[in-house]
């Protein structure tokens, strides 16, 4: 098995400022890919989220009420 040369064995990381600069550059590159929704899409998704939250509230309320009644019947 051949030994690695010193250049291959020692990997030099960039200094902290270079890494921070690279990180910020990558953030900006990713933000350029973001697509802003249209007004219609925003309204439709907001309504969908609102309906889903109402549904979950009713579901949890029903479970709370039903399990409360069940506990009262059992331990009454």
The 8 nearest C-alpha neighbors of each residue, nearest first, counted from 0:
[[1, 2, 3, 4, 8, 7, 5, 6],
 [2, 0, 3, 4, 7, 8, 5, 6],
 [3, 1, 4, 0, 8, 5, 7, 6],
 [4, 2, 7, 8, 1, 5, 6, 0],
 [3, 5, 7, 6, 8, 2, 9, 1],
 [4, 6, 8, 7, 9, 3, 10, 2],
 [7, 5, 4, 9, 8, 10, 3, 11],
 [8, 6, 4, 5, 9, 3, 10, 2],
 [7, 9, 5, 6, 3, 4, 10, 2],
 [8, 10, 6, 7, 5, 11, 4, 12],
 [11, 9, 8, 12, 7, 6, 5, 13],
 [10, 12, 9, 13, 14, 6, 8, 7],
 [11, 13, 14, 10, 18, 15, 17, 9],
 [14, 12, 17, 18, 11, 15, 16, 10],
 [13, 15, 17, 16, 12, 18, 19, 11],
 [14, 16, 18, 17, 19, 13, 20, 12],
 [17, 15, 19, 18, 14, 20, 13, 21],
 [16, 18, 20, 14, 19, 15, 13, 21],
 [17, 19, 21, 15, 16, 20, 22, 13],
 [20, 18, 22, 16, 21, 17, 15, 23],
 [19, 21, 17, 23, 18, 22, 16, 24],
 [22, 20, 24, 18, 19, 23, 17, 25],
 [21, 23, 19, 25, 20, 24, 18, 26],
 [22, 24, 26, 20, 25, 21, 19, 27],
 [25, 23, 21, 27, 26, 22, 20, 28],
 [26, 24, 28, 22, 23, 27, 21, 29],
 [27, 25, 23, 29, 24, 28, 30, 22],
 [26, 28, 30, 24, 29, 25, 23, 31],
 [29, 27, 25, 31, 26, 30, 24, 32],
 [28, 30, 26, 32, 31, 27, 25, 33],
 [31, 29, 27, 32, 33, 28, 26, 25],
 [30, 32, 28, 29, 33, 27, 34, 26],
 [31, 33, 30, 29, 34, 28, 27, 35],
 [34, 32, 30, 31, 35, 29, 36, 28],
 [35, 33, 36, 32, 31, 30, 37, 29],
 [34, 36, 33, 37, 41, 38, 40, 32],
 [37, 35, 40, 41, 34, 38, 39, 33],
 [36, 38, 40, 39, 41, 35, 42, 34],
 [37, 39, 41, 40, 42, 36, 43, 35],
 [38, 40, 42, 37, 41, 43, 36, 44],
 [41, 39, 43, 37, 42, 38, 36, 44],
 [40, 42, 38, 44, 39, 43, 36, 45],
 [41, 43, 45, 39, 40, 44, 46, 38],
 [44, 42, 40, 46, 45, 41, 39, 47],
 [43, 45, 47, 41, 46, 42, 40, 48],
 [46, 44, 42, 48, 43, 47, 41, 49],
 [45, 47, 49, 43, 44, 48, 50, 42],
 [48, 46, 44, 50, 45, 49, 51, 43],
 [49, 47, 51, 45, 46, 50, 52, 44],
 [48, 50, 46, 52, 47, 51, 45, 53],
 [51, 49, 53, 47, 52, 48, 54, 46],
 [50, 52, 54, 48, 53, 49, 47, 55],
 [51, 53, 55, 49, 54, 50, 56, 48],
 [54, 52, 56, 50, 51, 55, 57, 49],
 [55, 53, 51, 57, 52, 56, 58, 50],
 [56, 54, 58, 52, 57, 53, 59, 51],
 [55, 57, 53, 59, 54, 58, 60, 52],
 [58, 56, 60, 54, 55, 59, 61, 53],
 [57, 59, 55, 61, 60, 56, 54, 62],
 [58, 60, 62, 56, 61, 57, 63, 55],
 [61, 59, 57, 63, 58, 62, 56, 64],
 [62, 60, 58, 64, 59, 63, 65, 57],
 [61, 63, 59, 65, 60, 64, 66, 58],
 [64, 62, 60, 66, 61, 65, 67, 59],
 [63, 65, 67, 61, 62, 66, 60, 68],
 [66, 64, 62, 68, 67, 63, 61, 69],
 [65, 67, 69, 63, 68, 64, 62, 70],
 [66, 68, 64, 70, 65, 69, 63, 71],
 [67, 69, 71, 65, 66, 70, 72, 64],
 [70, 68, 66, 72, 71, 67, 65, 73],
 [69, 71, 73, 67, 72, 68, 74, 66],
 [72, 70, 75, 68, 74, 69, 73, 67],
 [73, 71, 75, 69, 70, 74, 68, 67],
 [72, 74, 70, 71, 75, 69, 68, 67],
 [75, 73, 71, 70, 72, 69, 68, 67],
 [74, 71, 72, 73, 70, 69, 68, 67]]
